[in-house]
Amino acid sequence: MSDHLTPPALFKSLADETRARAVLLIAEQGELCVCELVCALGDSQPKISRHLAQLRSSGLLQDRRQGQWVYYRLAPDLPQWVRDVLAATLAANRTWLEQDASRLANMGDRPARLATCC
């Protein structure tokens, strides 16, 4: 699905602040569950889930279930140009995500991830 990701589709997906912050946090952390994003972004679970569903539909994110948790990560088949845009955006805007990253770092009872192979 992400092989059809065009520049307008990418930028439309990232045009919302909540979606942009979520994608950049996921890019930085590798993988986050919904509850971690709710804590980090300070928004309600339904709002975060709605945005994550849009990002998954666009081909930017992939999800996996582990028990009661749903984890999101960047889609593994993202084109390199998309990964480059996200990496450059993250590198240039760490202060913009500072509060989100701080809330995430201070979150108690973060869900444990099972080791995944490959």
All heavy atoms as an XYZ file, in Angstrom:
919
protein
N       0.815     -1.188      0.000
C       0.000      0.000      0.000
C       0.864      1.259      0.000
O       0.581      2.214     -0.677
C      -0.930     -0.003      1.211
C      -1.872      1.180      1.220
S      -2.934      1.306      2.654
C      -3.839     -0.194      2.565
N       1.959      1.261      0.776
C       2.771      2.475      0.862
C       3.580      2.716     -0.406
O       4.142      3.793     -0.561
C       3.677      2.431      2.085
O       4.524      1.331      2.031
N       3.632      1.734     -1.337
C       4.338      1.976     -2.590
C       3.556      2.952     -3.473
O       4.086      3.479     -4.427
C       4.627      0.669     -3.332
C       3.387     -0.144     -3.639
O       2.355      0.046     -2.969
O       3.448     -0.985     -4.556
N       2.305      3.214     -3.119
C       1.480      4.176     -3.841
C       1.454      5.527     -3.135
O       0.701      6.408     -3.507
C       0.053      3.649     -4.006
C      -0.011      2.419     -4.841
N      -0.204      1.172     -4.316
C       0.134      2.247     -6.178
C      -0.197      0.274     -5.282
N       0.023      0.889     -6.425
N       2.268      5.690     -2.128
C       2.309      6.936     -1.375
C       2.973      8.007     -2.224
O       4.128      7.875     -2.625
C       3.078      6.712     -0.072
C       2.915      7.742      1.021
C       1.458      7.901      1.428
C       3.723      7.338      2.228
N       2.233      9.054     -2.510
C       2.737     10.169     -3.314
C       3.048     11.344     -2.399
O       2.564     11.387     -1.255
C       1.684     10.603     -4.347
O       0.520     11.072     -3.630
C       1.293      9.449     -5.280
N       3.829     12.316     -2.867
C       4.082     13.491     -2.025
C       2.796     14.168     -1.529
O       2.687     14.446     -0.334
C       4.923     14.401     -2.920
C       5.680     13.427     -3.779
C       4.664     12.327     -4.069
N       1.782     14.405     -2.401
C       0.560     15.027     -1.861
C      -0.118     14.167     -0.782
O      -0.594     14.698      0.222
C      -0.344     15.179     -3.090
C       0.594     15.228     -4.243
C       1.717     14.296     -3.867
N      -0.115     12.850     -0.966
C      -0.741     11.975      0.032
C       0.035     12.002      1.342
O      -0.562     12.039      2.429
C      -0.831     10.544     -0.504
N       1.370     11.997      1.263
C       2.180     12.059      2.480
C       1.920     13.353      3.227
O       1.642     13.340      4.429
C       3.671     11.955      2.145
C       4.607     12.201      3.334
C       4.464     11.101      4.384
C       6.039     12.333      2.871
N       2.007     14.469      2.537
C       1.863     15.754      3.206
C       0.432     15.991      3.694
O       0.236     16.627      4.731
C       2.379     16.887      2.325
C       3.870     16.786      2.109
C       4.395     16.580      0.855
C       4.748     16.856      3.182
C       5.769     16.464      0.661
C       6.124     16.737      3.010
C       6.632     16.547      1.753
N      -0.542     15.443      2.994
C      -1.917     15.530      3.480
C      -2.057     14.730      4.777
O      -2.692     15.186      5.723
C      -2.891     14.992      2.423
C      -4.342     15.106      2.827
C      -5.269     14.621      1.729
C      -6.705     14.710      2.185
N      -7.636     14.189      1.177
N      -1.433     13.561      4.834
C      -1.487     12.736      6.043
C      -0.822     13.432      7.226
O      -1.257     13.284      8.367
C      -0.794     11.391      5.811
O      -1.502     10.630      4.877
N       0.234     14.174      6.967
C       0.985     14.836      8.027
C       0.519     16.267      8.301
O       1.060     16.930      9.186
C       2.476     14.849      7.675
C       3.133     13.475      7.545
C       4.576     13.625      7.091
C       3.034     12.701      8.841
N      -0.485     16.748      7.561
C      -0.943     18.126      7.702
C      -1.635     18.384      9.039
O      -1.690     19.513      9.500
C      -1.864     18.509      6.549
N      -2.148     17.356      9.669
C      -2.770     17.496     10.982
C      -1.698     17.385     12.051
O      -0.864     16.474     12.016
C      -3.833     16.407     11.176
C      -4.461     16.483     12.539
O      -5.442     17.232     12.692
O      -3.956     15.809     13.464
N      -1.715     18.285     13.032
C      -0.672     18.301     14.061
C      -0.619     16.999     14.851
O       0.467     16.476     15.125
C      -0.878     19.472     15.020
C       0.203     19.550     16.077
C       0.091     20.759     16.977
O      -0.662     21.702     16.655
O       0.770     20.762     18.014
N      -1.760     16.445     15.211
C      -1.772     15.195     15.980
C      -1.147     14.062     15.181
O      -0.340     13.296     15.706
C      -3.208     14.828     16.403
O      -3.729     15.880     17.220
C      -3.254     13.513     17.170
N      -1.490     13.957     13.902
C      -0.916     12.900     13.069
C       0.578     13.105     12.880
O       1.361     12.147     12.954
C      -1.638     12.818     11.730
C      -3.050     12.257     11.839
C      -3.641     11.894     10.492
N      -3.742     12.995      9.567
C      -4.787     13.809      9.448
N      -5.843     13.642     10.225
N      -4.798     14.774      8.558
N       0.999     14.343     12.660
C       2.437     14.618     12.481
C       3.204     14.261     13.750
O       4.255     13.607     13.682
C       2.642     16.085     12.115
N       2.707     14.669     14.900
C       3.385     14.368     16.158
C       3.430     12.862     16.397
O       4.467     12.326     16.817
C       2.684     15.087     17.314
C       2.910     16.591     17.263
C       1.977     17.386     18.156
N       2.000     16.956     19.542
C       0.986     17.158     20.387
N      -0.121     17.749     19.991
N       1.092     16.760     21.634
N       2.342     12.166     16.125
C       2.304     10.715     16.328
C       3.313     10.012     15.428
O       4.075      9.149     15.891
C       0.892     10.174     16.070
N       3.351     10.362     14.160
C       4.276      9.720     13.224
C       5.722      9.986     13.625
O       6.557      9.068     13.611
C       4.022     10.180     11.765
C       5.157      9.764     10.842
C       2.709      9.607     11.263
N       6.032     11.206     14.010
C       7.409     11.519     14.387
C       7.812     10.812     15.677
O       8.949     10.333     15.788
C       7.599     13.033     14.497
C       7.504     13.783     13.165
C       7.604     15.287     13.393
C       8.544     13.304     12.172
N       6.897     10.707     16.643
C       7.206      9.956     17.864
C       7.429      8.477     17.558
O       8.334      7.848     18.099
C       6.082     10.114     18.892
C       6.052     11.440     19.634
C       4.764     11.545     20.458
C       7.267     11.601     20.523
N       6.605      7.938     16.684
C       6.762      6.534     16.297
C       8.082      6.349     15.550
O       8.811      5.386     15.788
C       5.557      6.054     15.468
C       4.314      5.969     16.374
C       5.847      4.718     14.795
C       3.002      5.811     15.628
N       8.416      7.281     14.668
C       9.690      7.198     13.946
C      10.859      7.241     14.925
O      11.842      6.510     14.765
C       9.799      8.335     12.935
N      10.740      8.053     15.955
C      11.810      8.184     16.939
C      11.913      6.951     17.840
O      12.997      6.460     18.117
C      11.559      9.416     17.807
C      12.596      9.635     18.878
C      12.294     10.868     19.700
O      11.200     10.962     20.271
O      13.190     11.732     19.757
N      10.775      6.422     18.271
C      10.743      5.321     19.233
C      10.784      3.938     18.582
O      11.066      2.957     19.253
C       9.481      5.426     20.100
C       9.417      6.661     20.959
C      10.392      6.610     22.111
O      10.506      5.580     22.778
N      11.102      7.690     22.349
N      10.451      3.856     17.311
C      10.406      2.571     16.617
C       9.027      1.943     16.631
O       8.558      1.461     15.611
N       8.376      1.989     17.780
C       7.042      1.406     17.913
C       6.416      1.962     19.187
O       7.083      2.090     20.206
C       7.147     -0.121     17.996
C       5.826     -0.828     18.080
C       5.977     -2.339     18.122
O       6.482     -2.853     19.143
O       5.568     -2.985     17.143
N       5.136      2.303     19.108
C       4.394      2.778     20.279
C       2.993      2.205     20.257
O       2.412      2.004     19.185
C       4.313      4.306     20.301
C       5.608      5.069     20.570
C       5.408      6.561     20.335
C       6.104      4.807     21.978
N       2.456      1.957     21.446
C       1.066      1.493     21.510
C       0.155      2.703     21.675
O       0.592      3.811     21.982
C       0.868      0.460     22.614
S       0.579      1.126     24.240
N      -1.121      2.463     21.475
C      -2.109      3.534     21.544
C      -2.038      4.238     22.895
O      -2.046      5.470     22.965
C      -3.528      2.984     21.273
C      -4.568      4.070     21.468
C      -3.616      2.397     19.879
N      -1.937      3.475     23.976
C      -1.929      4.097     25.306
C      -0.710      5.002     25.491
O      -0.802      6.045     26.145
C      -2.017      3.051     26.403
S      -0.583      1.980     26.567
N       0.423      4.644     24.908
C       1.612      5.490     24.998
C       1.409      6.796     24.230
O       1.803      7.869     24.681
C       2.834      4.746     24.465
C       3.277      3.603     25.369
C       4.334      2.734     24.751
O       4.151      2.267     23.598
O       5.358      2.525     25.428
N       0.767      6.704     23.075
C       0.498      7.903     22.288
C      -0.530      8.796     22.968
O      -0.417     10.017     22.920
C       0.054      7.514     20.876
C       1.188      6.973     20.011
C       0.646      6.234     18.806
C       2.133      8.083     19.597
N      -1.528      8.190     23.617
C      -2.516      8.967     24.364
C      -1.816      9.776     25.449
O      -2.058     10.973     25.615
C      -3.608      8.045     24.965
C      -4.439      8.764     26.013
C      -4.510      7.497     23.862
N      -0.921      9.133     26.167
C      -0.170      9.808     27.231
C       0.741     10.886     26.652
O       0.747     12.031     27.117
C       0.637      8.788     28.022
S       1.651      9.521     29.329
N       1.515     10.550     25.653
C       2.496     11.480     25.085
C       1.837     12.694     24.454
O       2.312     13.824     24.614
C       3.361     10.765     24.051
N       0.744     12.483     23.748
C       0.107     13.572     23.011
C      -0.937     14.310     23.834
O      -1.396     15.385     23.437
C      -0.505     13.032     21.718
C       0.496     12.379     20.758
C      -0.212     11.779     19.563
C       1.562     13.370     20.319
N      -1.360     13.727     24.951
C      -2.326     14.395     25.817
C      -3.705     14.522     25.215
O      -4.430     15.471     25.512
N      -4.069     13.588     24.369
C      -5.393     13.584     23.740
C      -6.155     12.330     24.140
O      -5.579     11.403     24.711
C      -5.271     13.640     22.210
C      -4.979     15.041     21.696
O      -5.564     16.008     22.228
O      -4.175     15.171     20.759
N      -7.422     12.284     23.805
C      -8.268     11.143     24.164
C      -7.950      9.926     23.299
O      -7.468     10.060     22.164
C      -9.747     11.508     24.004
O     -10.060     11.665     22.630
N      -8.230      8.759     23.836
C      -7.995      7.514     23.093
C      -8.783      7.472     21.788
O      -8.217      7.110     20.743
C      -8.291      6.314     23.986
C      -7.983      4.975     23.353
C      -9.144      4.431     22.536
O     -10.304      4.611     22.896
N      -8.833      3.780     21.442
N     -10.075      7.850     21.769
C     -10.786      7.814     20.485
C     -10.162      8.734     19.425
O     -10.072      8.362     18.254
C     -12.204      8.268     20.839
C     -12.345      7.924     22.292
C     -10.984      8.157     22.882
N      -9.713      9.922     19.839
C      -9.101     10.846     18.880
C      -7.791     10.266     18.340
O      -7.557     10.273     17.129
C      -8.830     12.199     19.537
C      -8.171     13.193     18.595
C      -7.907     14.527     19.254
C      -7.198     15.461     18.287
N      -6.873     16.748     18.905
N      -6.951      9.745     19.223
C      -5.675      9.160     18.789
C      -5.933      7.966     17.876
O      -5.303      7.829     16.819
C      -4.807      8.754     20.002
C      -4.449      9.972     20.853
C      -3.563      7.990     19.556
C      -3.638     11.029     20.158
N      -6.854      7.102     18.252
C      -7.158      5.916     17.432
C      -7.669      6.301     16.053
O      -7.323      5.654     15.056
C      -8.173      5.025     18.149
O      -7.572      4.442     19.284
N      -8.483      7.336     15.981
C      -9.006      7.798     14.687
C      -7.855      8.268     13.794
O      -7.771      7.915     12.612
C     -10.017      8.922     14.906
C     -10.607      9.476     13.634
C     -11.761     10.449     13.888
N     -11.659     11.248     15.096
C     -11.027     12.428     15.179
N     -10.417     12.927     14.125
N     -10.998     13.102     16.306
N      -6.925      9.033     14.371
C      -5.782      9.514     13.590
C      -4.862      8.364     13.174
O      -4.354      8.338     12.053
C      -5.000     10.569     14.370
C      -5.675     11.899     14.402
N      -5.910     12.662     13.280
C      -6.185     12.606     15.440
C      -6.509     13.784     13.606
N      -6.700     13.770     14.928
N      -4.652      7.413     14.063
C      -3.820      6.254     13.720
C      -4.451      5.441     12.595
O      -3.742      4.946     11.716
C      -3.588      5.388     14.959
C      -2.695      6.021     16.033
C      -2.749      5.192     17.317
C      -1.274      6.189     15.538
N      -5.772      5.315     12.606
C      -6.465      4.595     11.531
C      -6.247      5.303     10.192
O      -6.024      4.648      9.166
C      -7.954      4.475     11.845
N      -6.277      6.631     10.197
C      -6.026      7.383      8.965
C      -4.592      7.165      8.478
O      -4.366      6.989      7.274
C      -6.280      8.874      9.197
C      -7.745      9.224      9.329
C      -7.927     10.696      9.651
O      -7.487     11.167     10.694
N      -8.570     11.405      8.743
N      -3.660      7.170      9.410
C      -2.256      6.965      9.040
C      -2.005      5.547      8.533
O      -1.212      5.343      7.622
C      -1.346      7.284     10.234
C      -1.296      8.760     10.609
C      -0.709      8.949     12.008
C      -0.522      9.555      9.561
N      -2.693      4.592      9.105
C      -2.581      3.204      8.633
C      -3.190      3.096      7.233
O      -2.611      2.476      6.338
C      -3.270      2.262      9.616
C      -2.991      0.796      9.342
C      -3.704     -0.119     10.313
N      -5.134      0.044     10.184
C      -5.960      0.384     11.191
N      -5.512      0.575     12.394
N      -7.251      0.515     10.979
N      -4.341      3.722      7.025
C      -4.992      3.684      5.708
C      -4.149      4.342      4.626
O      -4.176      3.923      3.472
C      -6.353      4.380      5.763
O      -7.235      3.658      6.569
N      -3.393      5.360      5.007
C      -2.554      6.058      4.027
C      -1.321      5.248      3.650
O      -0.640      5.572      2.682
C      -2.115      7.424      4.577
O      -1.101      7.274      5.550
N      -1.000      4.224      4.440
C       0.169      3.406      4.168
C       1.402      3.805      4.959
O       2.456      3.192      4.821
N       1.286      4.835      5.809
C       2.438      5.276      6.605
C       2.732      4.347      7.771
O       3.891      4.128      8.103
C       2.182      6.678      7.164
C       2.574      7.838      6.280
C       2.096      9.150      6.886
C       4.066      7.870      6.076
N       1.700      3.843      8.412
C       1.885      3.019      9.606
C       1.355      1.609      9.401
O       0.485      1.368      8.565
C       1.145      3.629     10.808
C       1.582      5.003     11.283
C       0.768      5.415     12.505
C       3.064      5.049     11.585
N       1.885      0.723     10.211
C       1.429     -0.664     10.276
C       1.170     -0.959     11.750
O       1.880     -0.453     12.621
C       2.498     -1.581      9.720
C       2.049     -3.007      9.544
C       3.125     -3.800      8.828
O       4.208     -3.988      9.357
N       2.839     -4.244      7.622
N       0.154     -1.764     12.023
C      -0.147     -2.091     13.415
C       0.001     -3.582     13.660
O       0.066     -4.372     12.727
C      -1.544     -1.625     13.811
C      -2.652     -2.357     13.063
O      -2.389     -2.982     12.024
O      -3.805     -2.297     13.522
N       0.119     -3.914     14.944
C       0.125     -5.314     15.360
C      -0.506     -5.385     16.738
O      -0.396     -4.464     17.530
C       1.539     -5.897     15.365
C       2.424     -5.404     16.482
C       3.766     -6.141     16.541
N       4.593     -5.592     17.596
C       4.570     -6.014     18.869
N       3.782     -7.005     19.222
N       5.338     -5.445     19.779
N      -1.174     -6.492     16.986
C      -1.790     -6.721     18.286
C      -0.895     -7.607     19.131
O      -0.287     -8.548     18.642
C      -3.139     -7.402     18.131
C      -4.180     -6.505     17.542
C      -5.583     -7.069     17.787
N      -6.564     -6.137     17.314
C      -7.040     -5.114     18.021
N      -6.626     -4.911     19.243
N      -7.933     -4.299     17.508
N      -0.867     -7.266     20.414
C      -0.175     -8.102     21.393
C      -1.062     -8.086     22.628
O      -1.044     -7.128     23.396
C       1.204     -7.537     21.719
C       1.954     -8.354     22.766
C       3.311     -7.751     23.070
O       4.070     -7.423     22.166
N       3.610     -7.593     24.345
N      -1.868     -9.128     22.772
C      -2.822     -9.162     23.872
C      -3.815     -8.030     23.731
O      -4.426     -7.850     22.685
N      -3.939     -7.231     24.776
C      -4.889     -6.116     24.744
C      -4.318     -4.860     24.083
O      -5.020     -3.890     23.882
C      -5.332     -5.777     26.160
C      -4.222     -5.240     27.040
C      -4.684     -4.938     28.449
O      -5.873     -4.887     28.722
N      -3.742     -4.753     29.357
N      -3.039     -4.874     23.728
C      -2.383     -3.690     23.189
C      -2.328     -3.723     21.659
O      -2.183     -4.780     21.063
C      -0.949     -3.586     23.725
C      -0.849     -3.722     25.216
C      -0.293     -4.779     25.885
C      -1.316     -2.823     26.216
N      -0.388     -4.570     27.240
C      -1.016     -3.374     27.472
C      -1.971     -1.594     26.165
C      -1.332     -2.751     28.661
C      -2.284     -0.963     27.353
C      -1.968     -1.542     28.573
N      -2.402     -2.548     21.062
C      -2.207     -2.392     19.625
C      -1.009     -1.462     19.454
O      -1.009     -0.339     19.957
C      -3.440     -1.816     18.914
C      -3.173     -1.663     17.417
C      -4.656     -2.688     19.149
N       0.014     -1.960     18.778
C       1.251     -1.219     18.564
C       1.323     -0.725     17.125
O       0.912     -1.424     16.202
C       2.466     -2.109     18.836
C       2.602     -2.485     20.288
C       2.025     -3.649     20.777
C       3.301     -1.673     21.169
C       2.146     -3.994     22.117
C       3.427     -2.013     22.503
C       2.852     -3.166     22.963
O       2.970     -3.505     24.282
N       1.900      0.455     16.965
C       2.070      1.054     15.640
C       3.541      1.317     15.380
O       4.281      1.722     16.271
C       1.289      2.372     15.544
C      -0.198      2.142     15.470
C      -0.952      1.963     16.621
C      -0.839      2.057     14.242
C      -2.315      1.722     16.554
C      -2.203      1.814     14.165
C      -2.925      1.647     15.323
O      -4.271      1.401     15.250
N       3.927      1.084     14.128
C       5.289      1.377     13.674
C       5.196      1.868     12.232
O       4.153      1.706     11.577
C       6.175      0.144     13.778
C       5.768     -1.010     12.887
C       6.653     -2.236     13.130
N       6.264     -3.351     12.327
C       5.278     -4.200     12.598
N       4.554     -4.049     13.687
N       5.002     -5.208     11.801
N       6.286      2.448     11.756
C       6.303      2.854     10.351
C       6.149      1.609      9.490
O       6.709      0.552      9.813
C       7.609      3.565     10.008
C       7.868      4.901     10.696
C       9.217      5.454     10.244
C       6.762      5.903     10.428
N       5.421      1.735      8.408
C       5.262      0.606      7.492
C       6.643      0.207      6.969
O       7.431      1.071      6.568
C       4.336      0.980      6.340
N       6.951     -1.075      6.995
C       8.300     -1.509      6.593
C       8.611     -1.277      5.120
O       9.778     -1.186      4.750
C       8.313     -2.997      6.939
C       6.891     -3.403      7.037
C       6.119     -2.180      7.434
N       7.583     -1.153      4.291
C       7.827     -0.976      2.854
C       7.728      0.484      2.400
O       7.562      0.757      1.220
C       6.870     -1.854      2.048
C       5.406     -1.526      2.309
O       5.102     -0.866      3.326
O       4.552     -1.947      1.497
N       7.884      1.429      3.346
C       7.867      2.835      2.957
C       9.003      3.117      1.983
O      10.128      2.642      2.183
C       8.044      3.743      4.177
C       6.842      3.953      5.079
C       7.229      4.827      6.262
C       5.679      4.553      4.328
N       8.732      3.910      0.961
C       9.818      4.297      0.053
C      10.893      5.077      0.817
O      10.605      5.758      1.804
C       9.119      5.199     -0.968
C       7.667      4.903     -0.847
C       7.440      4.454      0.563
N      12.113      4.998      0.347
C      13.223      5.674      1.020
C      13.003      7.172      1.104
O      13.359      7.796      2.095
C      14.549      5.345      0.329
C      15.757      5.840      1.107
C      15.846      5.254      2.510
O      15.728      4.041      2.695
N      16.041      6.099      3.516
N      12.406      7.768      0.090
C      12.202      9.218      0.124
C      11.290      9.612      1.278
O      11.488     10.665      1.894
C      11.687      9.760     -1.218
C      10.277      9.392     -1.571
C       9.867      8.320     -2.322
C       9.095     10.090     -1.187
N       8.489      8.310     -2.421
C       7.991      9.387     -1.739
C       8.843     11.235     -0.441
C       6.668      9.798     -1.571
C       7.515     11.648     -0.265
C       6.449     10.929     -0.828
N      10.307      8.759      1.622
C       9.411      9.049      2.752
C      10.199      8.946      4.054
O      10.089      9.810      4.931
C       8.195      8.093      2.763
C       7.357      8.294      4.027
C       7.346      8.276      1.514
N      11.003      7.895      4.187
C      11.839      7.741      5.386
C      12.793      8.931      5.539
O      13.020      9.410      6.642
C      12.620      6.431      5.322
C      11.715      5.217      5.469
C      12.506      3.930      5.524
N      11.613      2.808      5.674
C      11.038      2.428      6.810
N      11.294      3.082      7.918
N      10.223      1.405      6.855
N      13.337      9.408      4.423
C      14.250     10.564      4.458
C      13.520     11.829      4.922
O      14.051     12.591      5.735
C      14.883     10.804      3.088
C      15.834      9.699      2.667
O      16.270      8.883      3.524
O      16.137      9.627      1.453
N      12.313     12.040      4.426
C      11.521     13.208      4.831
C      11.223     13.141      6.326
O      11.375     14.131      7.052
C      10.201     13.304      4.016
C       9.222     14.280      4.656
C      10.494     13.704      2.579
N      10.811     11.971      6.810
C      10.496     11.823      8.232
C      11.744     12.008      9.097
O      11.688     12.682     10.134
C       9.849     10.467      8.500
C       8.476     10.252      7.872
C       7.990      8.831      8.122
C       7.471     11.271      8.374
N      12.867     11.428      8.685
C      14.109     11.561      9.456
C      14.565     13.018      9.519
O      14.961     13.507     10.587
C      15.196     10.676      8.851
N      14.506     13.723      8.408
C      14.916     15.128      8.382
C      13.974     15.985      9.221
O      14.423     16.882      9.958
C      14.963     15.642      6.937
N      12.694     15.702      9.137
C      11.708     16.455      9.919
C      11.911     16.219     11.407
O      11.885     17.158     12.208
C      10.281     16.074      9.496
O      10.134     16.297      8.083
C       9.242     16.894     10.243
N      12.145     14.983     11.775
C      12.389     14.653     13.182
C      13.668     15.327     13.677
O      13.679     15.960     14.739
C      12.476     13.135     13.362
C      12.757     12.626     14.767
C      11.684     13.089     15.745
C      12.856     11.109     14.759
N      14.736     15.226     12.923
C      16.021     15.802     13.332
C      15.940     17.317     13.512
O      16.560     17.867     14.418
C      17.106     15.448     12.317
N      15.158     17.980     12.680
C      15.071     19.436     12.714
C      14.026     19.965     13.695
O      13.950     21.175     13.908
C      14.769     19.964     11.314
N      13.243     19.066     14.293
C      12.123     19.525     15.117
C      12.010     18.826     16.460
O      10.926     18.701     17.014
C      10.815     19.352     14.336
C      10.751     20.277     13.159
O      10.465     21.455     13.301
N      11.046     19.752     11.975
N      13.105     18.400     17.005
C      13.070     17.706     18.307
C      12.482     18.588     19.410
O      11.803     18.094     20.290
C      14.444     17.191     18.684
C      14.894     16.065     17.763
C      15.934     15.182     18.393
N      16.410     14.209     17.440
C      15.856     13.016     17.255
N      14.819     12.666     17.966
N      16.352     12.176     16.368
N      12.748     19.882     19.370
C      12.191     20.754     20.413
C      10.673     20.830     20.313
O      10.002     20.987     21.327
C      12.785     22.174     20.350
O      12.561     22.722     19.067
C      14.268     22.166     20.662
N      10.127     20.715     19.115
C       8.670     20.714     18.924
C       8.045     19.500     19.609
O       6.929     19.570     20.104
C       8.350     20.731     17.428
C       6.905     20.822     17.086
C       6.029     21.816     17.446
C       6.146     19.902     16.305
N       4.777     21.566     16.927
C       4.828     20.391     16.220
C       6.457     18.711     15.658
C       3.817     19.737     15.514
C       5.455     18.073     14.956
C       4.158     18.576     14.890
N       8.773     18.399     19.668
C       8.272     17.162     20.286
C       8.738     16.982     21.732
O       8.437     15.964     22.339
C       8.746     15.953     19.469
C       8.174     15.802     18.079
C       8.875     14.669     17.348
C       6.681     15.577     18.124
N       9.451     17.967     22.259
C      10.050     17.827     23.581
C       9.038     17.469     24.672
O       9.274     16.564     25.475
C      10.761     19.132     23.938
C      11.958     18.979     24.818
C      12.761     20.271     24.841
O      12.284     21.254     25.445
O      13.849     20.275     24.241
N       7.922     18.177     24.745
C       6.919     17.893     25.780
C       6.319     16.502     25.594
O       6.099     15.789     26.571
C       5.814     18.944     25.778
C       6.239     20.257     26.381
C       5.082     21.220     26.491
O       4.190     21.241     25.631
N       5.078     22.026     27.532
N       6.051     16.126     24.357
C       5.489     14.803     24.080
C       6.461     13.718     24.525
O       6.077     12.754     25.186
C       5.187     14.634     22.586
C       4.221     15.680     22.059
O       3.384     16.171     22.830
O       4.317     16.002     20.867
N       7.731     13.883     24.159
C       8.753     12.898     24.523
C       8.922     12.833     26.039
O       9.122     11.743     26.600
C      10.073     13.240     23.844
N       8.821     13.960     26.705
C       8.945     13.998     28.155
C       7.783     13.264     28.822
O       7.982     12.482     29.760
C       9.004     15.445     28.636
O       9.056     15.495     30.043
N       6.568     13.514     28.351
C       5.404     12.800     28.905
C       5.547     11.303     28.687
O       5.239     10.505     29.572
C       4.107     13.320     28.282
C       3.637     14.648     28.846
C       2.225     14.984     28.391
N       2.142     15.243     26.962
C       2.219     16.451     26.410
N       2.385     17.515     27.166
N       2.125     16.607     25.110
N       6.035     10.913     27.535
C       6.236      9.493     27.240
C       7.298      8.899     28.160
O       7.107      7.821     28.730
C       6.629      9.310     25.776
C       6.801      7.882     25.286
C       5.509      7.093     25.438
C       7.249      7.879     23.836
N       8.396      9.599     28.342
C       9.478      9.101     29.198
C       9.036      8.961     30.646
O       9.508      8.076     31.366
C      10.683     10.037     29.104
N       8.124      9.818     31.074
C       7.655      9.797     32.458
C       6.410      8.942     32.660
O       5.884      8.884     33.773
C       7.382     11.221     32.940
C       8.650     12.029     33.030
O       9.694     11.516     33.422
N       8.579     13.295     32.644
N       5.953      8.284     31.618
C       4.754      7.452     31.711
C       5.041      6.215     32.556
O       5.994      5.492     32.306
C       4.299      7.025     30.317
C       3.080      6.153     30.304
S       2.683      5.656     28.604
C       1.306      4.564     28.927
N       4.224      5.985     33.540
C       4.348      4.776     34.343
C       3.602      3.627     33.689
O       2.699      3.842     32.875
N       3.981      2.431     34.011
C       3.287      1.229     33.524
C       3.185      1.157     32.007
O       2.143      0.819     31.463
C       1.881      1.116     34.130
C       1.912      0.946     35.624
O       2.868      0.321     36.121
O       0.990      1.442     36.299
N       4.283      1.474     31.322
C       4.272      1.310     29.870
C       4.184     -0.176     29.552
O       4.786     -0.994     30.248
C       5.524      1.909     29.243
C       5.481      3.439     29.253
C       6.714      4.040     28.682
N       6.767      3.892     27.231
C       7.744      4.405     26.494
N       8.731      5.071     27.043
N       7.738      4.230     25.187
N       3.428     -0.538     28.532
C       3.291     -1.955     28.208
C       4.610     -2.569     27.746
O       5.402     -1.909     27.072
C       2.260     -1.970     27.068
C       2.260     -0.589     26.518
C       2.682      0.324     27.635
N       4.815     -3.796     28.144
C       6.029     -4.521     27.746
C       5.819     -5.106     26.365
O       4.754     -5.621     26.053
C       6.327     -5.615     28.751
N       6.834     -5.037     25.541
C       6.760     -5.598     24.189
C       7.409     -6.970     24.186
O       8.436     -7.188     24.814
C       7.491     -4.695     23.209
C       6.750     -3.421     22.938
C       7.704     -2.365     22.358
N       7.035     -1.122     22.117
C       6.675     -0.265     23.062
N       6.895     -0.515     24.326
N       6.069      0.870     22.755
N       6.802     -7.861     23.437
C       7.436     -9.155     23.209
C       8.528     -8.955     22.183
O       8.391     -8.146     21.267
C       6.414    -10.156     22.658
C       5.301    -10.600     23.595
C       4.355    -11.535     22.853
C       5.875    -11.318     24.809
N       9.601     -9.663     22.330
C      10.662     -9.587     21.333
C      10.124    -10.150     20.016
O       9.503    -11.196     19.983
C      11.860    -10.386     21.796
N      10.358     -9.405     18.959
C       9.920     -9.870     17.645
C      11.151    -10.257     16.839
O      12.184     -9.615     16.941
C       9.123     -8.782     16.886
O       9.935     -7.621     16.792
C       7.829     -8.450     17.599
N      11.018    -11.286     16.065
C      12.163    -11.700     15.257
C      12.175    -10.911     13.955
O      11.192    -10.333     13.557
C      12.110    -13.184     14.977
S      10.887    -13.672     13.782
N      13.308    -10.953     13.285
C      13.517    -10.295     11.994
C      13.544     -8.845     12.192
O      13.465     -7.924     11.902
C      12.498    -10.705     10.962
S      12.252    -12.497     10.865
